[in-house]
Amino acid sequence: MSTDSVLPLAGAPAATAGAAPAVSRLSAARWVRDDRHRLLMSALVWTFLVLLIVPDGFDYASLLGTAPSSGSAGSRLLWMGLLGVSAIVILWRAGLAWLLLSQLNRFLLLFAVLAAASVLWSIAPAFTVRRLVRVATFLAVAVAYTLVAWDGRRFQDLLRPLITLVMFGSIAFALLRPDLGVHHEVEAGIAGSWRGLTSHKNTLGMLAGTGVLLWAHAALTRATRRLPMLLGLAACALCLLMSKSSTSLLTVLFTVPLLLMLMRSPLALRPYMPWLIAAFSLLLVVYALAVLRLLPGLEWLLSPVAALTGKDLSFTGRSEIWQIVGEQVHRHPLLGSGYGAYWIGPTPMSPSYAFVPRLYFYPGSGHNGYLDVVNDLGSVGLLCLLGYLTSYVVQALRLLRVEREQAALFLALFLQHAVSNFSESHWFSTLSVGFAIMVLATAALARSALEQRLRQVFGEPELATAARAPGARP
C-alpha cells in the first residue's frame, strides 16, 4: 500500500490555531505519496520496542525481578542512537512535524514538561535525569515514525509482526531453556509461569494480550490471510495462558468483545457507541480515584462490590503495597517525589526500601499505574494523566466517525491499558513497553487527524514520480 507524506512542507510556516490554518496557507504545496525509507523506519520502531521487551544485553541469567537503575553502555548507546536518528527525521520533515504537533495529545507533551521540571524537587535528581532521556526518545520515535512512509494501517502493520515473533520466540525459549524462560521464584502465582523472551511474566502477558487484540482486528478487517492469522493468534493465546497473568487475560476477555461491538455493531446501535465508551471511561476514572482513596468519600461507591466478592478493592491483594506507596504520596501530595525517583532499587538510600523490612520483598513498582503517577508527579501529574486519557478518547471517538475500523483498535488499546494499570504500572513509565505502545498509538491518532485536514485542502495525494520536478525537494 502506498503511503502519504507532505514532502514540500519542510519549510512550512508555523500553525498558530491548529492544523487547519497552517494547512490552508500551504495550498500551493504538493502532497505526494512516499514509500521511501520504509525499512529504516520499521527498524527504528522495532529496535525501540525490543529494547523495552528483552533484558539488557539479553542477559536473562541476571534477572532479579527489579528494573535496573541504568542500562549498560551498549544499551545507552542504542537509546542515544534512537534519539539521534529520530531527531534527524523530525528535522528533515520539520514542516510536517510542526503540523503533527498541532494534533498531538497536548497532555502527553505536558507530561514531558512536568517530568523535566520535577528535577528541581526530585528526591533523587540523578535518576530523574536518566529517565528524561528516555522520555525524549519515546516522543521522538513516536513522532518520527508517523512522518515517513506512513499509511493508515502503519501502526498495526509494525506491531503485529514484531509481537508475533516475540511470542514464537518465547515459546521456543521457554521450552528449550526453561531455566531462563520460566519463573522459578517461590512467590505465590509466579512459579511455573512463562516470561519467555521478556523480563517478567506480566510483560509477556501484556504483549500476548496486545497480540490477540491485533490479530482479532486483522481478522475482522481481513487484513491478512487465514493461516497466518490462526498461527499468530494461537501463539499469542498460548503465551497469554502460560504467562498466568490474570490481569492480561481479563483485559483480553473484555477488549476483544468490545472490538467486535465497535466494528460489527448494527447500524441502529452505532450512534450510541461513543456514549458507551465515554461512560465506561468515566467509570474507570471513578474506580481509580476510589480504590486509591485519592478523593475522600468515593470508597462507598465500590464497597458493596468488595463485600460481595470477599476481596479488597484492589481485587489483586496488593493493598499493602498501595498503602506503603500512599504514605510516600502524602509526604509530597502536590508535585510528587520526582519523576522516576522513588523506585530506584532495594537500597537503603531510597524511601522505597521500606518494603524490604515491612513486606520482606521489593515489588519494584506500586503495581498501579495511576498511583505511581501520583507518587512521581503528585496531584498535578494525576490531572495530566486524566487529561491525556480524556484527550486520547475524544480524538479516537472523532476518528470513529470517518475510520471506524482504525478508531476501534485505538479505543480497544486504550481500554486494555486503562484496566491493566489497576494492577500493573505502565502509565508514563519509560521502562514499560506497554506505555511505549500507547505513545505510538497516540502519535498515530494525531497523524490520522492530520490526514483528514490535509485531504480537505490537498485532496488525494499524487504519485511521487509525478510530483518530482527539477529543483524539487527529494
VOMITOR-892585 format. One record per residue (C-alpha): residue number from 0; z, y, x. Coordinates in steps of 0.25 Angstrom, whole numbers. Example, Ala and Ser with C-alpha at 12.3 -4.5 7.8 and 13.67 -1.06 7.14 Angstrom:
REM VOMITOR-892585
ATOM     k       Z       Y       X
ATOM     0      31     -18      49
ATOM     1      29      -4      55
//
This chain:
REM VOMITOR-892585
ATOM     k       Z       Y       X
ATOM     0       0       0       0
ATOM     1      -3      14       5
ATOM     2       8      24       8
ATOM     3       9      38       5
ATOM     4      13      49      15
ATOM     5      10      64      15
ATOM     6       5      65      29
ATOM     7       1      80      30
ATOM     8      15      84      25
ATOM     9      22      84      39
ATOM    10      22     100      40
ATOM    11      25     102      25
ATOM    12      34     113      21
ATOM    13      48     111      16
ATOM    14      51     107       2
ATOM    15      62     116      -4
ATOM    16      64     112     -18
ATOM    17      60      97     -18
ATOM    18      47      90     -14
ATOM    19      38      95     -25
ATOM    20      37     110     -20
ATOM    21      35     105      -6
ATOM    22      24      95     -10
ATOM    23      17     105     -19
ATOM    24      16     114      -7
ATOM    25       9     103       1
ATOM    26      -2     100     -10
ATOM    27     -13     103       1
ATOM    28      -8      92       9
ATOM    29     -13      78       8
ATOM    30      -5      66       5
ATOM    31     -11      53      11
ATOM    32      -7      38      12
ATOM    33      -2      34      25
ATOM    34       1      19      29
ATOM    35       3      22      44
ATOM    36      15      18      51
ATOM    37      20       9      40
ATOM    38      25      -2      50
ATOM    39      32       9      58
ATOM    40      40      14      46
ATOM    41      43       0      42
ATOM    42      48      -4      56
ATOM    43      57       9      55
ATOM    44      63       5      42
ATOM    45      65     -10      45
ATOM    46      72      -6      59
ATOM    47      81       3      51
ATOM    48      85      -7      41
ATOM    49      86     -19      51
ATOM    50      96     -11      60
ATOM    51     105     -10      48
ATOM    52     103     -24      44
ATOM    53     106     -32      57
ATOM    54     117     -31      66
ATOM    55     116     -22      78
ATOM    56     107     -29      89
ATOM    57     106     -41      79
ATOM    58     120     -45      85
ATOM    59     125     -54      74
ATOM    60     136     -60      82
ATOM    61     143     -47      84
ATOM    62     145     -44      69
ATOM    63     159     -41      65
ATOM    64     157     -37      51
ATOM    65     159     -22      54
ATOM    66     148     -12      57
ATOM    67     147      -7      72
ATOM    68     150       8      74
ATOM    69     138       9      82
ATOM    70     126       1      86
ATOM    71     121      -4      99
ATOM    72     112       5     108
ATOM    73      99      -3     103
ATOM    74     103       0      88
ATOM    75     106      14      91
ATOM    76      92      15      98
ATOM    77      86       9      86
ATOM    78      93      19      76
ATOM    79      89      31      84
ATOM    80      74      25      85
ATOM    81      74      24      69
ATOM    82      79      38      68
ATOM    83      69      44      78
ATOM    84      57      37      72
ATOM    85      61      41      58
ATOM    86      63      55      63
ATOM    87      49      55      69
ATOM    88      43      50      56
ATOM    89      50      61      48
ATOM    90      45      72      57
ATOM    91      31      66      57
ATOM    92      31      67      41
ATOM    93      40      79      41
ATOM    94      33      85      28
ATOM    95      34      73      20
ATOM    96      49      70      25
ATOM    97      53      84      20
ATOM    98      47      81       7
ATOM    99      54      68       6
ATOM   100      67      74      10
ATOM   101      66      83      -3
ATOM   102      66      70     -11
ATOM   103      77      62      -3
ATOM   104      90      60      -9
ATOM   105      98      72      -5
ATOM   106     111      66      -5
ATOM   107     106      56       6
ATOM   108     104      68      15
ATOM   109     117      74      11
ATOM   110     124      61      15
ATOM   111     118      63      29
ATOM   112     122      77      30
ATOM   113     136      73      25
ATOM   114     137      62      35
ATOM   115     133      71      46
ATOM   116     143      81      42
ATOM   117     154      71      42
ATOM   118     154      70      57
ATOM   119     163      83      56
ATOM   120     174      75      49
ATOM   121     172      61      53
ATOM   122     184      53      57
ATOM   123     174      46      67
ATOM   124     163      56      70
ATOM   125     156      48      81
ATOM   126     154      37      71
ATOM   127     149      46      61
ATOM   128     138      52      70
ATOM   129     133      38      73
ATOM   130     131      35      58
ATOM   131     124      49      57
ATOM   132     113      43      66
ATOM   133     111      32      56
ATOM   134     111      42      44
ATOM   135     100      50      51
ATOM   136      92      37      53
ATOM   137      94      32      39
ATOM   138      88      45      34
ATOM   139      77      46      44
ATOM   140      72      32      42
ATOM   141      72      33      27
ATOM   142      64      46      27
ATOM   143      54      41      37
ATOM   144      50      28      31
ATOM   145      46      36      18
ATOM   146      37      45      26
ATOM   147      27      36      32
ATOM   148      19      24      26
ATOM   149      26      26      12
ATOM   150      23      19      -1
ATOM   151      31      17     -14
ATOM   152      36       3     -10
ATOM   153      39       6       4
ATOM   154      54       5       3
ATOM   155      54      -9      -3
ATOM   156      42     -14       6
ATOM   157      50     -10      18
ATOM   158      64     -16      14
ATOM   159      59     -29       7
ATOM   160      53     -36      19
ATOM   161      64     -32      28
ATOM   162      75     -36      19
ATOM   163      68     -50      16
ATOM   164      66     -52      31
ATOM   165      81     -50      33
ATOM   166      84     -59      22
ATOM   167      75     -71      28
ATOM   168      81     -68      42
ATOM   169      95     -68      36
ATOM   170      93     -82      30
ATOM   171      88     -87      43
ATOM   172      99     -81      51
ATOM   173     110     -86      42
ATOM   174     104    -100      42
ATOM   175     101    -101      57
ATOM   176     113     -92      62
ATOM   177     124     -94      52
ATOM   178     134     -90      63
ATOM   179     128     -76      63
ATOM   180     121     -74      49
ATOM   181     132     -79      41
ATOM   182     146     -73      40
ATOM   183     158     -81      45
ATOM   184     169     -72      42
ATOM   185     181     -77      35
ATOM   186     182     -65      25
ATOM   187     180     -69      11
ATOM   188     166     -68       6
ATOM   189     160     -67      20
ATOM   190     160     -81      26
ATOM   191     147     -88      24
ATOM   192     139     -76      19
ATOM   193     126     -73      26
ATOM   194     124     -60      33
ATOM   195     110     -64      39
ATOM   196     104     -54      48
ATOM   197     113     -43      43
ATOM   198     127     -39      48
ATOM   199     134     -43      35
ATOM   200     133     -51      22
ATOM   201     133     -39      14
ATOM   202     121     -33      21
ATOM   203     113     -46      19
ATOM   204     117     -46       4
ATOM   205     113     -31       2
ATOM   206     100     -33       9
ATOM   207      97     -46       2
ATOM   208     100     -39     -12
ATOM   209      91     -28      -8
ATOM   210      80     -38      -4
ATOM   211      82     -45     -18
ATOM   212      80     -31     -25
ATOM   213      68     -28     -17
ATOM   214      61     -42     -19
ATOM   215      65     -41     -34
ATOM   216      58     -27     -34
ATOM   217      46     -33     -27
ATOM   218      45     -44     -37
ATOM   219      46     -34     -49
ATOM   220      35     -25     -43
ATOM   221      26     -36     -38
ATOM   222      26     -30     -24
ATOM   223      26     -44     -17
ATOM   224      21     -58     -19
ATOM   225      29     -68     -25
ATOM   226      32     -77     -14
ATOM   227      37     -66      -4
ATOM   228      45     -61     -15
ATOM   229      52     -74     -18
ATOM   230      55     -77      -4
ATOM   231      61     -63      -1
ATOM   232      69     -63     -14
ATOM   233      74     -77     -10
ATOM   234      78     -73       4
ATOM   235      85     -61      -1
ATOM   236      92     -68     -12
ATOM   237      97     -79      -3
ATOM   238     103     -69       7
ATOM   239     109     -62      -5
ATOM   240     117     -74      -9
ATOM   241     120     -79       5
ATOM   242     126     -65       9
ATOM   243     136     -67      -2
ATOM   244     136     -52      -5
ATOM   245     141     -51     -19
ATOM   246     138     -36     -19
ATOM   247     124     -38     -15
ATOM   248     122     -50     -25
ATOM   249     128     -41     -36
ATOM   250     119     -29     -33
ATOM   251     106     -39     -34
ATOM   252     111     -45     -47
ATOM   253     111     -30     -53
ATOM   254     100     -23     -46
ATOM   255      89     -33     -48
ATOM   256      90     -34     -63
ATOM   257      91     -18     -63
ATOM   258      78     -18     -55
ATOM   259      71     -27     -65
ATOM   260      76     -18     -76
ATOM   261      71      -5     -69
ATOM   262      57     -12     -67
ATOM   263      55     -21     -79
ATOM   264      63     -14     -90
ATOM   265      56     -12    -103
ATOM   266      49       2    -105
ATOM   267      59       5    -116
ATOM   268      71       4    -107
ATOM   269      65      11     -95
ATOM   270      69      25     -99
ATOM   271      84      20     -99
ATOM   272      84      14     -85
ATOM   273      87      27     -78
ATOM   274      99      29     -87
ATOM   275     103      15     -84
ATOM   276     102      17     -69
ATOM   277     109      30     -70
ATOM   278     121      25     -78
ATOM   279     123      13     -68
ATOM   280     122      22     -56
ATOM   281     133      31     -63
ATOM   282     141      18     -65
ATOM   283     141      15     -51
ATOM   284     146      28     -47
ATOM   285     157      28     -56
ATOM   286     161      14     -51
ATOM   287     161      18     -37
ATOM   288     170      30     -40
ATOM   289     179      22     -48
ATOM   290     180      10     -39
ATOM   291     183      19     -27
ATOM   292     192      28     -34
ATOM   293     185      40     -29
ATOM   294     187      47     -42
ATOM   295     200      45     -49
ATOM   296     200      40     -63
ATOM   297     188      31     -63
ATOM   298     195      18     -60
ATOM   299     198      15     -75
ATOM   300     183      14     -77
ATOM   301     182       1     -69
ATOM   302     196      -4     -70
ATOM   303     192     -13     -83
ATOM   304     181     -20     -75
ATOM   305     191     -23     -63
ATOM   306     201     -28     -73
ATOM   307     190     -38     -79
ATOM   308     185     -43     -66
ATOM   309     199     -44     -60
ATOM   310     194     -37     -47
ATOM   311     196     -23     -41
ATOM   312     186     -12     -44
ATOM   313     178     -15     -31
ATOM   314     175     -30     -36
ATOM   315     174     -33     -22
ATOM   316     188     -34     -17
ATOM   317     186     -22      -8
ATOM   318     196     -13     -14
ATOM   319     205     -14      -2
ATOM   320     194      -9       7
ATOM   321     191       3      -2
ATOM   322     206       6      -3
ATOM   323     207       8      12
ATOM   324     194      16      13
ATOM   325     199      24       1
ATOM   326     211      28      10
ATOM   327     202      34      20
ATOM   328     193      41       9
ATOM   329     206      48       4
ATOM   330     208      54      18
ATOM   331     194      60      18
ATOM   332     190      62       4
ATOM   333     180      73       4
ATOM   334     172      71      17
ATOM   335     176      57      21
ATOM   336     179      51      35
ATOM   337     165      54      41
ATOM   338     152      46      39
ATOM   339     154      32      46
ATOM   340     167      36      52
ATOM   341     176      26      45
ATOM   342     170      12      47
ATOM   343     169      12      62
ATOM   344     175      -2      64
ATOM   345     189      -8      65
ATOM   346     194       1      75
ATOM   347     208       8      75
ATOM   348     201      22      77
ATOM   349     195      21      63
ATOM   350     202      22      49
ATOM   351     195      10      45
ATOM   352     203       2      54
ATOM   353     213       2      42
ATOM   354     206     -10      36
ATOM   355     210     -19      48
ATOM   356     225     -19      46
ATOM   357     225     -18      31
ATOM   358     214     -28      27
ATOM   359     213     -35      40
ATOM   360     198     -33      41
ATOM   361     188     -22      43
ATOM   362     178     -20      32
ATOM   363     168     -11      39
ATOM   364     165      -3      27
ATOM   365     172       1      14
ATOM   366     163      -9       6
ATOM   367     160       2      -3
ATOM   368     148      12       0
ATOM   369     154      23      -9
ATOM   370     168      22      -3
ATOM   371     162      22      11
ATOM   372     154      35       8
ATOM   373     167      42       3
ATOM   374     174      37      15
ATOM   375     164      42      24
ATOM   376     160      55      17
ATOM   377     170      58       7
ATOM   378     168      63      -7
ATOM   379     157      71      -2
ATOM   380     150      58       3
ATOM   381     152      51     -11
ATOM   382     146      63     -18
ATOM   383     134      62      -8
ATOM   384     133      47     -11
ATOM   385     133      49     -26
ATOM   386     123      60     -25
ATOM   387     114      51     -16
ATOM   388     115      39     -27
ATOM   389     112      48     -38
ATOM   390     100      55     -32
ATOM   391      95      41     -28
ATOM   392      96      36     -42
ATOM   393      90      49     -48
ATOM   394      78      48     -38
ATOM   395      76      33     -42
ATOM   396      76      36     -57
ATOM   397      65      47     -55
ATOM   398      57      37     -47
ATOM   399      59      27     -59
ATOM   400      50      35     -68
ATOM   401      38      34     -59
ATOM   402      40      22     -50
ATOM   403      49      12     -57
ATOM   404      48       1     -48
ATOM   405      52       8     -36
ATOM   406      63      16     -42
ATOM   407      68       3     -48
ATOM   408      70      -2     -34
ATOM   409      77      10     -29
ATOM   410      87      10     -41
ATOM   411      90      -5     -39
ATOM   412      93      -2     -24
ATOM   413     102       9     -28
ATOM   414     110       1     -38
ATOM   415     111     -10     -27
ATOM   416     117      -1     -17
ATOM   417     126       6     -27
ATOM   418     132      -7     -31
ATOM   419     133     -13     -17
ATOM   420     140      -1     -12
ATOM   421     152      -4     -20
ATOM   422     156     -15     -11
ATOM   423     147     -12       2
ATOM   424     145       1       9
ATOM   425     131       6      10
ATOM   426     130      20       5
ATOM   427     128      30      16
ATOM   428     130      19      27
ATOM   429     121      19      38
ATOM   430     126       5      42
ATOM   431     121       0      29
ATOM   432     106      -6      27
ATOM   433     109      -4      12
ATOM   434     110      11      13
ATOM   435      98      11      22
ATOM   436      90       5      11
ATOM   437      95      15       1
ATOM   438      91      26      11
ATOM   439      77      20      12
ATOM   440      77      19      -3
ATOM   441      81      34      -5
ATOM   442      70      39       4
ATOM   443      60      30      -3
ATOM   444      65      37     -16
ATOM   445      63      50     -10
ATOM   446      49      47      -6
ATOM   447      45      41     -19
ATOM   448      50      54     -26
ATOM   449      41      62     -16
ATOM   450      29      53     -19
ATOM   451      30      57     -33
ATOM   452      30      72     -29
ATOM   453      19      70     -19
ATOM   454      10      63     -29
ATOM   455      12      75     -39
ATOM   456       6      84     -28
ATOM   457      -4      76     -20
ATOM   458      -7      65     -30
ATOM   459     -10      51     -23
ATOM   460     -11      51      -8
ATOM   461     -24      50      -1
ATOM   462     -28      39       9
ATOM   463     -24      42      23
ATOM   464     -38      41      28
ATOM   465     -44      51      19
ATOM   466     -33      61      22
ATOM   467     -35      61      37
ATOM   468     -43      73      42
ATOM   469     -46      79      55
ATOM   470     -33      86      59
ATOM   471     -25      80      48
ATOM   472     -11      75      51
ATOM   473     -11      60      55
//
